[in-house]
Amino acid sequence: MPQASTAETAPPESAPAEGPPGEGAETRYTFSRVQDGYVRLDNRTGQVLFCGKRSVGWTCQLSPEDRAVFENEIGRLQEENAALKKDMLKRGLPLPSGAKPPPLVQNDRTVLAPDEPRFDRMKVFVEKVWRRLVDLMVSLQKDLLKKS
């Protein structure tokens, strides 16, 4: 989720990114100088971005710590969503339109549902492996009969 800034020069230390605030208004962004650029703090949301000069101008990207937090939250929400779907299905309630059924989990392993595209790809793969194995067995059998 990189965000690009159009400024060709860096903002001054602790400078607001918006125009001068009105009376009693709070500055939206605060910039702090770091080694290779600036850290931009969004004073409304708490979002922290690292801003640096690139070949096409200044760009701002989420700090790595924020990504880890977001990824952990996404994982937690996915697990919660799957639990809610399972609960709905257990109670005999239909899932909302467009919602996919939750993955089946057995012994901490995800089981592919027969209607998933990954299941179809796995089925095709297993069929190819089986055919190759049968062809190999037939070929070995023919070779053994030729030598006898």
CNS distance restraints for C-alpha pairs under 8 A (distance, minus, plus):
assign (resid   1 and name CA) (resid  61 and name CA) 6.83 0.50 0.50
assign (resid   1 and name CA) (resid  62 and name CA) 7.07 0.50 0.50
assign (resid   2 and name CA) (resid  59 and name CA) 7.22 0.50 0.50
assign (resid   2 and name CA) (resid  60 and name CA) 5.93 0.50 0.50
assign (resid   2 and name CA) (resid  61 and name CA) 4.50 0.50 0.50
assign (resid   2 and name CA) (resid  62 and name CA) 6.75 0.50 0.50
assign (resid   3 and name CA) (resid  59 and name CA) 6.15 0.50 0.50
assign (resid   3 and name CA) (resid  60 and name CA) 5.16 0.50 0.50
assign (resid   3 and name CA) (resid  61 and name CA) 6.08 0.50 0.50
assign (resid   4 and name CA) (resid  58 and name CA) 6.46 0.50 0.50
assign (resid   4 and name CA) (resid  59 and name CA) 4.33 0.50 0.50
assign (resid   4 and name CA) (resid  60 and name CA) 5.74 0.50 0.50
assign (resid   5 and name CA) (resid  57 and name CA) 7.43 0.50 0.50
assign (resid   5 and name CA) (resid  58 and name CA) 5.47 0.50 0.50
assign (resid   5 and name CA) (resid  59 and name CA) 5.49 0.50 0.50
assign (resid   5 and name CA) (resid  60 and name CA) 6.97 0.50 0.50
assign (resid   6 and name CA) (resid  57 and name CA) 6.82 0.50 0.50
assign (resid   6 and name CA) (resid  58 and name CA) 6.70 0.50 0.50
assign (resid   7 and name CA) (resid  57 and name CA) 7.05 0.50 0.50
assign (resid   7 and name CA) (resid  58 and name CA) 6.50 0.50 0.50
assign (resid   8 and name CA) (resid  57 and name CA) 5.62 0.50 0.50
assign (resid   8 and name CA) (resid  58 and name CA) 6.42 0.50 0.50
assign (resid   9 and name CA) (resid  58 and name CA) 7.83 0.50 0.50
assign (resid  10 and name CA) (resid  58 and name CA) 7.79 0.50 0.50
assign (resid  11 and name CA) (resid  15 and name CA) 6.16 0.50 0.50
assign (resid  11 and name CA) (resid  17 and name CA) 7.73 0.50 0.50
assign (resid  11 and name CA) (resid  31 and name CA) 7.20 0.50 0.50
assign (resid  12 and name CA) (resid  31 and name CA) 7.57 0.50 0.50
assign (resid  13 and name CA) (resid  31 and name CA) 5.92 0.50 0.50
assign (resid  13 and name CA) (resid  32 and name CA) 5.56 0.50 0.50
assign (resid  13 and name CA) (resid  33 and name CA) 6.16 0.50 0.50
assign (resid  14 and name CA) (resid  30 and name CA) 5.10 0.50 0.50
assign (resid  14 and name CA) (resid  31 and name CA) 4.55 0.50 0.50
assign (resid  14 and name CA) (resid  32 and name CA) 5.48 0.50 0.50
assign (resid  15 and name CA) (resid  29 and name CA) 7.65 0.50 0.50
assign (resid  15 and name CA) (resid  30 and name CA) 5.86 0.50 0.50
assign (resid  15 and name CA) (resid  31 and name CA) 5.80 0.50 0.50
assign (resid  16 and name CA) (resid  20 and name CA) 7.72 0.50 0.50
assign (resid  16 and name CA) (resid  27 and name CA) 5.85 0.50 0.50
assign (resid  16 and name CA) (resid  28 and name CA) 6.68 0.50 0.50
assign (resid  16 and name CA) (resid  29 and name CA) 5.27 0.50 0.50
assign (resid  16 and name CA) (resid  30 and name CA) 5.55 0.50 0.50
assign (resid  16 and name CA) (resid  31 and name CA) 7.17 0.50 0.50
assign (resid  17 and name CA) (resid  27 and name CA) 7.98 0.50 0.50
assign (resid  17 and name CA) (resid  28 and name CA) 7.04 0.50 0.50
assign (resid  17 and name CA) (resid  29 and name CA) 5.52 0.50 0.50
assign (resid  17 and name CA) (resid  30 and name CA) 7.27 0.50 0.50
assign (resid  18 and name CA) (resid  27 and name CA) 7.41 0.50 0.50
assign (resid  18 and name CA) (resid  28 and name CA) 6.95 0.50 0.50
assign (resid  18 and name CA) (resid  29 and name CA) 7.50 0.50 0.50
assign (resid  21 and name CA) (resid  25 and name CA) 5.45 0.50 0.50
assign (resid  21 and name CA) (resid  26 and name CA) 6.69 0.50 0.50
assign (resid  21 and name CA) (resid  27 and name CA) 6.37 0.50 0.50
assign (resid  27 and name CA) (resid  43 and name CA) 7.10 0.50 0.50
assign (resid  28 and name CA) (resid  42 and name CA) 5.83 0.50 0.50
assign (resid  28 and name CA) (resid  43 and name CA) 5.22 0.50 0.50
assign (resid  28 and name CA) (resid  44 and name CA) 6.27 0.50 0.50
assign (resid  29 and name CA) (resid  40 and name CA) 6.42 0.50 0.50
assign (resid  29 and name CA) (resid  41 and name CA) 5.46 0.50 0.50
assign (resid  29 and name CA) (resid  42 and name CA) 4.65 0.50 0.50
assign (resid  29 and name CA) (resid  43 and name CA) 5.66 0.50 0.50
assign (resid  30 and name CA) (resid  40 and name CA) 5.68 0.50 0.50
assign (resid  30 and name CA) (resid  41 and name CA) 5.14 0.50 0.50
assign (resid  30 and name CA) (resid  42 and name CA) 6.70 0.50 0.50
assign (resid  30 and name CA) (resid  43 and name CA) 7.09 0.50 0.50
assign (resid  31 and name CA) (resid  38 and name CA) 6.08 0.50 0.50
assign (resid  31 and name CA) (resid  39 and name CA) 5.56 0.50 0.50
assign (resid  31 and name CA) (resid  40 and name CA) 4.61 0.50 0.50
assign (resid  31 and name CA) (resid  41 and name CA) 6.43 0.50 0.50
assign (resid  32 and name CA) (resid  38 and name CA) 5.39 0.50 0.50
assign (resid  32 and name CA) (resid  39 and name CA) 5.21 0.50 0.50
assign (resid  32 and name CA) (resid  40 and name CA) 6.65 0.50 0.50
assign (resid  33 and name CA) (resid  37 and name CA) 6.17 0.50 0.50
assign (resid  33 and name CA) (resid  38 and name CA) 4.54 0.50 0.50
assign (resid  33 and name CA) (resid  39 and name CA) 6.48 0.50 0.50
assign (resid  34 and name CA) (resid  38 and name CA) 5.26 0.50 0.50
assign (resid  34 and name CA) (resid  39 and name CA) 6.71 0.50 0.50
assign (resid  36 and name CA) (resid  52 and name CA) 6.52 0.50 0.50
assign (resid  37 and name CA) (resid  50 and name CA) 7.29 0.50 0.50
assign (resid  37 and name CA) (resid  51 and name CA) 5.73 0.50 0.50
assign (resid  37 and name CA) (resid  52 and name CA) 4.49 0.50 0.50
assign (resid  37 and name CA) (resid  53 and name CA) 6.96 0.50 0.50
assign (resid  38 and name CA) (resid  50 and name CA) 5.96 0.50 0.50
assign (resid  38 and name CA) (resid  51 and name CA) 5.08 0.50 0.50
assign (resid  38 and name CA) (resid  52 and name CA) 6.39 0.50 0.50
assign (resid  39 and name CA) (resid  48 and name CA) 6.85 0.50 0.50
assign (resid  39 and name CA) (resid  49 and name CA) 5.74 0.50 0.50
assign (resid  39 and name CA) (resid  50 and name CA) 4.63 0.50 0.50
assign (resid  39 and name CA) (resid  51 and name CA) 5.94 0.50 0.50
assign (resid  40 and name CA) (resid  48 and name CA) 5.72 0.50 0.50
assign (resid  40 and name CA) (resid  49 and name CA) 5.14 0.50 0.50
assign (resid  40 and name CA) (resid  50 and name CA) 6.22 0.50 0.50
assign (resid  40 and name CA) (resid  51 and name CA) 6.81 0.50 0.50
assign (resid  41 and name CA) (resid  46 and name CA) 6.33 0.50 0.50
assign (resid  41 and name CA) (resid  47 and name CA) 5.95 0.50 0.50
assign (resid  41 and name CA) (resid  48 and name CA) 4.78 0.50 0.50
assign (resid  41 and name CA) (resid  49 and name CA) 6.67 0.50 0.50
assign (resid  42 and name CA) (resid  46 and name CA) 5.13 0.50 0.50
assign (resid  42 and name CA) (resid  47 and name CA) 5.24 0.50 0.50
assign (resid  42 and name CA) (resid  48 and name CA) 6.50 0.50 0.50
assign (resid  43 and name CA) (resid  47 and name CA) 7.77 0.50 0.50
assign (resid  47 and name CA) (resid  62 and name CA) 7.90 0.50 0.50
assign (resid  47 and name CA) (resid  66 and name CA) 7.95 0.50 0.50
assign (resid  48 and name CA) (resid  62 and name CA) 6.37 0.50 0.50
assign (resid  48 and name CA) (resid  63 and name CA) 6.32 0.50 0.50
assign (resid  48 and name CA) (resid  66 and name CA) 7.46 0.50 0.50
assign (resid  49 and name CA) (resid  60 and name CA) 5.81 0.50 0.50
assign (resid  49 and name CA) (resid  61 and name CA) 5.21 0.50 0.50
assign (resid  49 and name CA) (resid  62 and name CA) 4.44 0.50 0.50
assign (resid  49 and name CA) (resid  63 and name CA) 5.29 0.50 0.50
assign (resid  50 and name CA) (resid  60 and name CA) 5.34 0.50 0.50
assign (resid  50 and name CA) (resid  61 and name CA) 5.38 0.50 0.50
assign (resid  50 and name CA) (resid  62 and name CA) 6.29 0.50 0.50
assign (resid  50 and name CA) (resid  63 and name CA) 5.86 0.50 0.50
assign (resid  51 and name CA) (resid  58 and name CA) 6.66 0.50 0.50
assign (resid  51 and name CA) (resid  59 and name CA) 5.43 0.50 0.50
assign (resid  51 and name CA) (resid  60 and name CA) 4.00 0.50 0.50
assign (resid  51 and name CA) (resid  61 and name CA) 6.44 0.50 0.50
assign (resid  52 and name CA) (resid  58 and name CA) 5.49 0.50 0.50
assign (resid  52 and name CA) (resid  59 and name CA) 5.71 0.50 0.50
assign (resid  52 and name CA) (resid  60 and name CA) 6.54 0.50 0.50
assign (resid  53 and name CA) (resid  57 and name CA) 5.61 0.50 0.50
assign (resid  53 and name CA) (resid  58 and name CA) 4.36 0.50 0.50
assign (resid  53 and name CA) (resid  59 and name CA) 6.49 0.50 0.50
assign (resid  54 and name CA) (resid  58 and name CA) 5.69 0.50 0.50
assign (resid  54 and name CA) (resid  59 and name CA) 6.74 0.50 0.50
assign (resid  62 and name CA) (resid  66 and name CA) 6.34 0.50 0.50
assign (resid  62 and name CA) (resid  67 and name CA) 6.83 0.50 0.50
assign (resid  63 and name CA) (resid  67 and name CA) 6.72 0.50 0.50
assign (resid  64 and name CA) (resid  68 and name CA) 6.46 0.50 0.50
assign (resid  65 and name CA) (resid  69 and name CA) 6.37 0.50 0.50
assign (resid  66 and name CA) (resid  70 and name CA) 6.10 0.50 0.50
assign (resid  67 and name CA) (resid  71 and name CA) 5.98 0.50 0.50
assign (resid  68 and name CA) (resid  72 and name CA) 6.06 0.50 0.50
assign (resid  69 and name CA) (resid  73 and name CA) 6.16 0.50 0.50
assign (resid  70 and name CA) (resid  74 and name CA) 6.07 0.50 0.50
assign (resid  71 and name CA) (resid  75 and name CA) 6.18 0.50 0.50
assign (resid  72 and name CA) (resid  76 and name CA) 6.19 0.50 0.50
assign (resid  73 and name CA) (resid  77 and name CA) 6.09 0.50 0.50
assign (resid  74 and name CA) (resid  78 and name CA) 6.11 0.50 0.50
assign (resid  75 and name CA) (resid  79 and name CA) 6.28 0.50 0.50
assign (resid  76 and name CA) (resid  80 and name CA) 6.17 0.50 0.50
assign (resid  77 and name CA) (resid  81 and name CA) 5.91 0.50 0.50
assign (resid  78 and name CA) (resid  82 and name CA) 6.15 0.50 0.50
assign (resid  79 and name CA) (resid  83 and name CA) 6.19 0.50 0.50
assign (resid  80 and name CA) (resid  84 and name CA) 6.19 0.50 0.50
assign (resid  81 and name CA) (resid  85 and name CA) 6.21 0.50 0.50
assign (resid  82 and name CA) (resid  86 and name CA) 6.17 0.50 0.50
assign (resid  82 and name CA) (resid 102 and name CA) 5.09 0.50 0.50
assign (resid  82 and name CA) (resid 103 and name CA) 7.47 0.50 0.50
assign (resid  83 and name CA) (resid  87 and name CA) 6.15 0.50 0.50
assign (resid  83 and name CA) (resid 102 and name CA) 7.85 0.50 0.50
assign (resid  84 and name CA) (resid  88 and name CA) 6.18 0.50 0.50
assign (resid  85 and name CA) (resid  89 and name CA) 6.21 0.50 0.50
assign (resid  85 and name CA) (resid  95 and name CA) 6.97 0.50 0.50
assign (resid  85 and name CA) (resid 101 and name CA) 6.88 0.50 0.50
assign (resid  85 and name CA) (resid 102 and name CA) 6.23 0.50 0.50
assign (resid  86 and name CA) (resid  90 and name CA) 5.97 0.50 0.50
assign (resid  86 and name CA) (resid 101 and name CA) 7.92 0.50 0.50
assign (resid  86 and name CA) (resid 102 and name CA) 6.55 0.50 0.50
assign (resid  87 and name CA) (resid  91 and name CA) 6.26 0.50 0.50
assign (resid  88 and name CA) (resid  92 and name CA) 6.37 0.50 0.50
assign (resid  88 and name CA) (resid  93 and name CA) 5.12 0.50 0.50
assign (resid  88 and name CA) (resid  94 and name CA) 6.96 0.50 0.50
assign (resid  88 and name CA) (resid  95 and name CA) 7.03 0.50 0.50
assign (resid  89 and name CA) (resid  93 and name CA) 5.49 0.50 0.50
assign (resid  89 and name CA) (resid  94 and name CA) 6.60 0.50 0.50
assign (resid  89 and name CA) (resid  95 and name CA) 7.33 0.50 0.50
assign (resid  95 and name CA) (resid  99 and name CA) 6.15 0.50 0.50
assign (resid  95 and name CA) (resid 100 and name CA) 7.88 0.50 0.50
assign (resid  95 and name CA) (resid 101 and name CA) 7.66 0.50 0.50
assign (resid 103 and name CA) (resid 110 and name CA) 6.39 0.50 0.50
assign (resid 103 and name CA) (resid 111 and name CA) 6.55 0.50 0.50
assign (resid 103 and name CA) (resid 112 and name CA) 6.63 0.50 0.50
assign (resid 103 and name CA) (resid 113 and name CA) 6.78 0.50 0.50
assign (resid 104 and name CA) (resid 110 and name CA) 5.67 0.50 0.50
assign (resid 104 and name CA) (resid 111 and name CA) 4.96 0.50 0.50
assign (resid 104 and name CA) (resid 112 and name CA) 6.71 0.50 0.50
assign (resid 104 and name CA) (resid 113 and name CA) 6.94 0.50 0.50
assign (resid 105 and name CA) (resid 109 and name CA) 5.29 0.50 0.50
assign (resid 105 and name CA) (resid 110 and name CA) 4.41 0.50 0.50
assign (resid 105 and name CA) (resid 111 and name CA) 5.65 0.50 0.50
assign (resid 106 and name CA) (resid 110 and name CA) 6.46 0.50 0.50
assign (resid 106 and name CA) (resid 111 and name CA) 6.88 0.50 0.50
assign (resid 112 and name CA) (resid 116 and name CA) 6.78 0.50 0.50
assign (resid 112 and name CA) (resid 118 and name CA) 7.31 0.50 0.50
assign (resid 112 and name CA) (resid 119 and name CA) 5.82 0.50 0.50
assign (resid 113 and name CA) (resid 119 and name CA) 6.68 0.50 0.50
assign (resid 114 and name CA) (resid 119 and name CA) 5.83 0.50 0.50
assign (resid 114 and name CA) (resid 120 and name CA) 7.45 0.50 0.50
assign (resid 115 and name CA) (resid 119 and name CA) 6.99 0.50 0.50
assign (resid 115 and name CA) (resid 120 and name CA) 7.71 0.50 0.50
assign (resid 116 and name CA) (resid 120 and name CA) 6.76 0.50 0.50
assign (resid 117 and name CA) (resid 121 and name CA) 6.35 0.50 0.50
assign (resid 118 and name CA) (resid 122 and name CA) 6.11 0.50 0.50
assign (resid 119 and name CA) (resid 123 and name CA) 6.09 0.50 0.50
assign (resid 120 and name CA) (resid 124 and name CA) 6.26 0.50 0.50
assign (resid 121 and name CA) (resid 125 and name CA) 6.18 0.50 0.50
assign (resid 122 and name CA) (resid 126 and name CA) 6.14 0.50 0.50
assign (resid 123 and name CA) (resid 127 and name CA) 6.16 0.50 0.50
assign (resid 124 and name CA) (resid 128 and name CA) 6.25 0.50 0.50
assign (resid 125 and name CA) (resid 129 and name CA) 6.26 0.50 0.50
assign (resid 126 and name CA) (resid 130 and name CA) 6.03 0.50 0.50
assign (resid 127 and name CA) (resid 131 and name CA) 6.15 0.50 0.50
assign (resid 128 and name CA) (resid 132 and name CA) 6.21 0.50 0.50
assign (resid 129 and name CA) (resid 133 and name CA) 6.12 0.50 0.50
assign (resid 130 and name CA) (resid 134 and name CA) 6.16 0.50 0.50
assign (resid 131 and name CA) (resid 135 and name CA) 6.04 0.50 0.50
assign (resid 132 and name CA) (resid 136 and name CA) 6.03 0.50 0.50
assign (resid 133 and name CA) (resid 137 and name CA) 6.19 0.50 0.50
assign (resid 134 and name CA) (resid 138 and name CA) 6.16 0.50 0.50
assign (resid 135 and name CA) (resid 139 and name CA) 6.05 0.50 0.50
assign (resid 136 and name CA) (resid 140 and name CA) 6.10 0.50 0.50
assign (resid 137 and name CA) (resid 141 and name CA) 6.07 0.50 0.50
assign (resid 138 and name CA) (resid 142 and name CA) 6.18 0.50 0.50
assign (resid 139 and name CA) (resid 143 and name CA) 6.23 0.50 0.50
assign (resid 140 and name CA) (resid 144 and name CA) 6.15 0.50 0.50
assign (resid 141 and name CA) (resid 145 and name CA) 6.22 0.50 0.50
assign (resid 142 and name CA) (resid 146 and name CA) 6.20 0.50 0.50
assign (resid 143 and name CA) (resid 147 and name CA) 6.39 0.50 0.50
assign (resid 144 and name CA) (resid 148 and name CA) 6.36 0.50 0.50
